[in-house]
Amino acid sequence: MEMIRLENLSKSFGETEVLRDISFTLEKGQVLSIIGPSGSGKSTMLRIITQLEKADSGTLTVDGDIMFRNVGGKAVYASSDDLRRIGLKTGLVFQSFNLFPHFSVLRNITEAQRAVLKRSKEEAEEKAMGLLKKMGLEEKASCYPYQLSGGQQQRVSIARALALDPEVLFFDEPTSALDPELTREILKVIRTLAEEKMTMAVVTHEMHFARAISDWAIFMDGGVIVEEGEPERLFLSPQAERTKKFIMSFDE
C-alpha cells in the first residue's frame, strides 16, 4: 500500500532551482533513506511533503489523498480543510530539536495533542508518558529542554512527533547536531521504530546505518535524484560516478 507518491516535484527560490522533477514512492512499513551532499534539496523536499514549503509543480499523494496536483505546470493544492487532515498523516523530526524552551518535556509532548487532536489533558499525558517510557525518559517528564542532553532532547522531539499518531514519520538529519555517543542513542530509537514497521523517510549522513535499516535508498545531488535502488546495491555497487564519489568519501 502506497503511503507517499511524489511525482515530478519541482521547486525554485527566486532564480535558484532547488528541486527538479523529483519522483518516488514509499510503501506502508518501508524505510526510505535519502542521502546526498548538503544543498542537494533533501530538506526542502521533506518540508514540502510536510507542508512547511509550497511546491511549484508536481503531484503529491499521501495515503491515497491528493495534497497537490500538477495543473498546467503548477501545483494546485487541496482545500485548507483537506490539507489539515492530510497534514496529520505525516510527522517531521528536525535536526535542531525545535522544542519549546519554556515548556516542560511533558508539555512539549501534550501541547499539540490537545490543540490539534483535541485530546483531554489526561489522554494527552497518558500518551506522552507512554512515549517517554518507550524513549527511556519517563523520569524527565518535569524537566525543561535545557536540562537535557542533545540526545535526550532529540528523543523528546521524536516522542512529540509520534504523539500525533502519524502514518509516516520523516527525519531531517536527526543526528547532525549530536556527538557520536548521542548519535547512537537516536539511531537505536529509529531502528526500533523500523522493527515496529513504522513507515519512515530518513535524510541522513550515517551511511552504514542507512544501508542497514533501509528498504530503499535515494541519492540526490543538485536538486535531482541521481540514483536510487536497494541499499545493498546502491551503497556497495553504485552505478553513477557521482554516487560512487559521494559514498567513497565516507570510507576515506
C-alpha positions, 0 to 999 in steps of 0.5 A: 500500500502506497503511503507517499507518491511524489511525482515530478516535484519541482521547486525554485527560490527566486532564480535558484532551482532547488528541486527538479522533477523529483519522483518516488514512492514509499510503501506502508512499513518501508524505510526510505533513506535519502542521502546526498551532499548538503544543498542537494534539496533533501530538506526542502523536499521533506518540508514540502511533503510536510507542508512547511514549503509550497511546491511549484509543480508536481503531484503529491499523494499521501495515503491515497489523498491528493495534497497537490496536483500538477495543473498546467505546470503548477501545483494546485493544492487541496482545500485548507480543510483537506490539507489539515487532515492530510497534514496529520498523516505525516510527522517531521523530526528536525535536526535542531530539536525545535522544542519549546524552551519554556515548556516542560518535556511533558508539555512539549509532548501534550501541547499539540495533542490537545490543540490539534487532536483535541485530546483531554489533558489526561489522554494527552499525558497518558500518551506522552508518558507512554512515549517517554517510557518507550524513549527511556525518559519517563523520569524527565517528564518535569524537566525543561529542554535545557536540562537535557542532553542533545540526545535526550532532547532529540528523543523528546522531539521524536516522542512529540512527533509520534504523539500525533499518531502519524502514518509516516514519520520523516527525519531531517538529519536527526543526528547532525547536531549530536556527538557520536555517543548521542548519535547512537542513542537516536539511531537505536530509537529509529531502528526500533521504530523500523522493527515496529514497521513504522513507515519512515523517510530518513535524510541522513549522513550515517551511511552504514546505518542507512544501508542497514535499516533501509528498504530503499535508498535515494541519492540526490545531488543538485536538486535531482535524484541521481540514483536510487535502488536497494541499499545493498546495491546502491551503497556497495555497487553504485552505478553513477560516478557521482554516487560512487564519489559521494559514498567513497568519501565516507570510507576515506 
